[in-house]
């Protein structure tokens, strides 16, 4: 009976009352899921192995859920097993919990279905007239792409937002009291793993590179989870011509009748593709005579936003965002206007300052080798600031690929020795500064030593290829520390250049 009832929960006005649900965590997505379920009469138990600190945001969420009628089971060990009481009808998992997490493993053994917050959000859309989703996944570039999509949609006069892994829980966007016309949805591999019913208007997997293999168990399982973004797509499955694996994921996807495969490329586009013709982003997919003509979307100058150059992976993100918007029927003029207006989130190839002819660039968001490679290959001569927590990633291919661009390297963080070893093998003549300091104030030394290695025209690039938590609270704090140190260095060096 439970399976039949869950199958019928396909919209917000279905009968959710009395459904016994265990929700994992009092984080942003867990709170949003529990709140939505409680509003519809479900019996919700929230479990969290971390007892919220007094007067913390988590404690405030827990207090609100308690007032709304949730049962709270918090503190060490709480998420290691099913809470006492009747077996639940459903578990809504915390996004970061892997399938091997004890409570989830127990649910699987007991035959209790597990959904993610994204699956729950899809099933809580309006029964009719729900905002379509333009869904984005990939190892890198997801946030930039969904933000670009949002900017383009708004330029077209649509009430639009970006949500999902980008920050705002998708269930909040779906249940917003003022409905959206369309939603740009960022989806992580974790979220996709726990989703099964999604049917986006258009979808894209930007790229596939080794990441989160420890969570998924293998690179193959990670790629399979990413490929779920294409399932049931209505209008267009967008893939990266330069990343054949994304094309193979499209080929294996079960989609809706009439759905098209649309490629994007940094080269000249063929029919049913978007790409570059000289400095013009061109569409040969969503035009009537795509075999003989193309629509001009924008130029590279439109993407620069006042910076000196635009990195290739930013161009790729713009092409994929344009493809999703065009699949939704957005005119070319709105694509240009939206991309012109777009400004990236902090710590994504952010130009901090130019001092004595040397540009300092913060790409702290490059937390894995694939992302760092995209940054490094955007510049001819680089002093690379790298290091942190490699999370088991193989740094060797990255170092080998960019060795010829390196003017020097400054290494920080716990796993810097592994990068140093790779540099010794593939770039033995490149000077390397190995900093043992692990306090957050080390960035002043980083910037000073990097500036000493650089020549006029070079770029000092923070693209760590690693996570930050060994030295900083997150990649944002790392980027902020770098930018502040650069500005202090600029002050000591004299007026910074425009």
N, C-alpha and C positions, 0 to 999 in steps of 0.2 A: 504493500500500500504506500509506503514512504517513497519508493521509486516512482510510482505513478503520480504521487502528489508533487514531487519535485519537478517532474517532467512538465507539469501544468503551470509551474511558476515562471511564466515567460514575460510578464509585465508587472508594473507596480500595483495595479488594481486587482491582481490575482489574490487568492485567499492565502495570505501568509500567517494568519492568526494561529496561535498555538504551536507553531513549528518550533521544535527544540533545536537551538543552534548554539554551538560553541564557537566563539570568535577569538582568534589568536591575537593578543597584544592590545595595549591601549595607546599605540602609536596613532599617527594621522589616519592611516587607512583603516586600522582596526576600529577606531572610534567612529569613523564615518559609516562603516558597515554596521556596527552595533546600533548606532543611532537610527539608521534607516530601517533596520529590522524591528526594533522596539516600536517605532512609529506605526508599524503595520501589524502589531500585536503578537510578534514572535516572542518566545521565551528564550532569552539570551543569557548565556553564561560567558563572561570574558575572562580569559586566563592570560597571565603574564608572569614569566619567571623572575622579572625584575620588579621589586617593590618600588613604586614611585617615590622619589625623594619629596620630602615635605615642601609644599608651596611650589612645586615644579609644574610645568605644563601637563605632564603625564598625570600628576595627582589631581589637577583640575579636571582633566578628562574623566578620570575614574570617579570623581565625586559627581559629575554630571550624569554619568551612566548609572550610578547608584540611585540618584534621584529619579531617573527615568524608569527604573525598575529592573535593571540588569543585576544579575548575580555576579559578584566579583570574586575571583579566586586568584590572589596575587602573592608574589614572593617566591623565593627559591624553591624549585621543584614543582611549582604549580603547573608549568607547561610540559612536564615530563610524562604526564599520564592524563587520561580522561578524567575530568572532575567527577566526584562522587554523584550518584543519582542515576536516573534512567539514561539509557544509551541515547545520544542525540540523533536527530534526523539528518543533521548536516554539520560539517565543520567549515568555517570560513577562515582560511589560514592567513597568518602574517606573511607578507611578501617575501621575507628573507628565509623563511623556514624551508629547508630542503625536504624531499620525500622521506629521508631517513630520520627526520626529527621524531623523537619517541611518540609524541601524541599523534602525529600524522601516521606513523607506522601502525600504531594501535588502531586508528580509525580504519586504515586499509584492511587490517586483519579482521576487523569486525564488520566490514562491508559498509561502513559509513562514508557517504560521498564527501569529497573535499573540493570546495570551490575557492578561488581567489576573489579578492575584492572586485577585480575587473569583471569576472564572470557574474558576480552578484549584480554589479552595476548594469551590465547588458540586460539582465533579466528584470531589472527595475526601470527600464525605459517605458515611456508611455505606450499604451496599446496601439495607438494610431498617431501618426504625425511626429514620431520621435526624431530627434536630430540625428542625421547620419554621422558615422565616424570615418575619419580619414586617418588610418592607423600607420604608425611608424615604429619600426624596430631596427636593430643593427648593433654591432659591437660599439661603434662610435658615430657621433653626429646626430643622435636622436633628438636631443633637446634643441639644438640649433635648427633642425629641420622642422619640428613642430612649431617652434616660434615663428619661423618664416611662413609656414602654412597659415598660422593665425593672422599674421600681418597681411598676407595676400587676401585672405577671406574678408577681413575687415575693410580693406581697400575696395573690395567689391560691394561694400554696403551691407554685408551679412553680419548678423549677431553671432559672433564666434568666440571660442576660447580654446586654449590648450590645456590638457589635463592628463592624468595618469601618472606615469613615472616622473613626469616633469615637475611635480610638486603638488598641485591641487588634486585630491583624490577624484577619480573619474566618477565615482558615485555622487559626489557633491555637484559636479557639473550636470550629470544626468537629472538630478532631482532639483535643480535650481528653480526657484519659484517663477523666474522669468525665463522661459525656455529658450535655448539656443537654436539657431538655424542649422548649425553644423559644428562638430567638435573635432579638433586635431588631437589625436590620442597617442601619447608616447607609451610604448609597451616594452618592458624588460623581458628577458628570457624567463625569469622567475614567474612573472605575471602570465606570460603565454603558456607556461607549463600547466598552470592550474585553470586554463580557460578552454572551453569546448564549443560554446554556442555562438561566438562572435561572428557577425556577418558585415564587415565594413563596406562602405561605398567604394573606397579605393584603399590600397595598402602598399607598403614598401618595406623591404629589408635592405638597408643601405649597404651593408657589408658584413662579412663573417670573418672573425679572427679569434684565435684562442683566448678565452676569457671565461671565468666562472666554471672551469672544468671540474673543480673540486665540488661544486654544488650539484652539477648535472651528472657527474660520474665519468663523462667522456666528451670529447669534442663532437662526436657524432650526435650525442643526445642534446648537446647545447645547440647545434645547428638545427636539429629536428624541432626543438622548442621555438627557435627563431622562425622557422618555416611555417609555423602555425598561424603567423600573421596573415598569410594568404588564404587560409581556409574560408570558404563561403563568400569570397569577395564578389561584389556585384558588378562593378564597372571596369576597374583596371588594377592589375597586379604589376607594380612598378619594380624593376630590378636594375642592378648595377652591371652594365656591360663589361666593366673592368674587373668584376668579381663574378666569375662563372658560377660559383656556388649558389649565388642568389638566383641566377637563371634556372639552375637545376631545382631549386626549391619551388620556383613557379611551375616548372614542368610537372612536378609531383603533386601539386595542390589540386584539391577538389573544389571547384569554384562554381559560381552561378552561371547559367546559360548566357552566352554573349559576352562574358568577361574577357578583356583583352590583356595581353602581355605587352607592357610598355617599357622599353629600355631607356636608360640615361647614360650618357658617355661624355667624357671630356674631349672626345674627337668629333669629327663631323658626323651628324646623326643620319642614319638610314631611315627608311619609312618606319613608322610606329616607334620612333625614338625622339628624345630630346637631347640636344648636344650643343657643341660650340662650333660656330662658323666664324673664323677670325676671332673678334672680341665680342661676338653677339651670341647670346643664349637663344637658341632656335628650337621651335616645336614643329616636328614632322609627324606628330601622332594625332593631335586633336585639330586637324585642318581637313577640309574637304578633299583637296587634291594632294594628299600627303606623298604621293610618288613623285610629284614634280614641283612641289612648293613647300614653303615653311612659313611659320609665323614668328616674327621677331618678338621676343619676350622682354629682354633688357640687354644692356651691355655690361661688360666687366666693370666699367666706371660706375654704373648704378649700384654695384655691390660693395664698393670700397668704403662708403660711409666716412670719408675723410682720411682714411688710412692710405699709406703709400702703395700698398699692393693687396691683392686678395689671394689667399692660399687656395691651391687646387681643390682641397677637400671641402672648402666653403662653397666653391663653384658647384661641386657635385651635390652638396646639400641643397643649394638653390635650385638646381635642375630637378631633383627629386621632389622638392616642395612644390615646384611649378607643375610637375606632372600630376600630383595629387589634386591640386587646385583646379587644373584644367579638366581633370576627370569629373570634377564636380560641376563643371560648366562655367568656371570663372573666365571672363574675357582676358585677352592678352594685356590690355591696357592696365587692368587691375593687378596683374602679376608684376608688371614693371613698377607700379606705384607702391605695392606692398614690399617689394624687395628693396626699393630705394629707402623706404621708411624703416626697414628692419635694422635693429642694432643688437649685436650678440649679447648674451648674458656675460657677466664678469668671468674672467679667468679662462676665456676661450680666445686665444691669439689676440690678446689685448695689448696694444702698444702703450707702454707706460711712459717712456721718455726717450729722447735722443740726446746723448751727451758726448761731446767731442767726436761727432760723426758716427757713434755707435748706437744702434737701436736696441732698446731693452724691451722684450716681449714676454708677457705672462700667459702661458698656456698650462697653468697648473691643473686644468681639467684633463690633461693628457695623462691618465692614470694607468695606462697599459702600453705595451710596445707598439701596438697598431696605431693608437692615437698619436704617440710621440713621433712615429715615422711620418705620418701625414704632416705634422708641424715641421719637422726637420727638413723634409724635402721641399718645403716652400721657400727655402732660403739657400743662397749659394755658399756663403761662408758663415759658420755658426760657432759660437762658444756655447756649449751645451751644459745646462745645469740639470743634473739627473740624479735619481736615486730615491729610496724610500722602501716601501714594502712591495716586492715584486709579485707576491701572491702565487708563486710557483711558475710564473711566466718565463718563457725562454727568451732571454735578451740577445742571444747570439745573432739571429738573423737581422735584427734591427741595427746592431753595431756594424755588422758587415756591410749593410746596405748604405749607411750614411757616412762611413769612414772618410770618404773623399771630401765631404763638406765641412769636416770638423777643424776649426782653428785651435780649439782647446776644449777641455771638459773639466767641470767642477762637480765632484761627487759628494752627495750627502746621504744620510739615512742608513738604516740597518743593513740593507742588502747591497750597499755600494761596492763591496768587494767583488760580487759577481759581475757587475758592469766593468770594473777595473780589469778583471781577468779577460773579458771579451775584448776590451780595448787593446790590451797587450797583444792579443792574437791578431786582431784585424786592423789596428791603427797604432802600431808601436811607436811611430814618430810623433804622434799627437801629444802635446803636454797635458798631463792630468793632475789636478789638485784634488787630493783626497782629504776631506774635512771630517775629523772625528767628532766635532762638536754636535751635540744632539739637542741643545736648548734652542728655543724658538728665536733667540737673538742671533743665532748663527748666520742669518741671512745678510747681515751687514758684511760679514767676512766673505760670504758667497759672492755678493755683488762686487766687492772690492777686488777679489782675486779674478773674477770673470772679466772685469773691465781691464785688468792688467794683461790678460791674454788676447784681448780683442784689438783689431786694427780698424781705422776709419772705414765705414762701409759694411762692417760686420754686424751681426745680430747676436746679442746675448739672449738666449732662449731658455726660459724655464719650461721644460717639457719633460717631466720627471720619469715617465714610463712606469710609474709605480704609485701605489697608494701612499697616503700621507700620515696615517695614524701613529706612526712611530715617533713623530716629532710634533705634529699639529693635530688639532681636533678634526680637520677635514681639509679637502683640497682648497676650499675657499680661504681658510685661514693661512694656508701655505702661500697662496697667491697674494693675499693681502700683505703678508710679511715681506715677500719679494718686492712688491710695488713700493711699499714704504721705504725699504732699504734703497731702492733705486732713486727715489726722490731725495732721500738724505744724501746719497752719493752725488746727485745732480747739484744739490745745494753747495756741497763742498767743492765741486768741480767748476762752479761758476754757473751762469744762467743756462738753463736747458734750452735746446733748440726746438723750434716748431716742428 
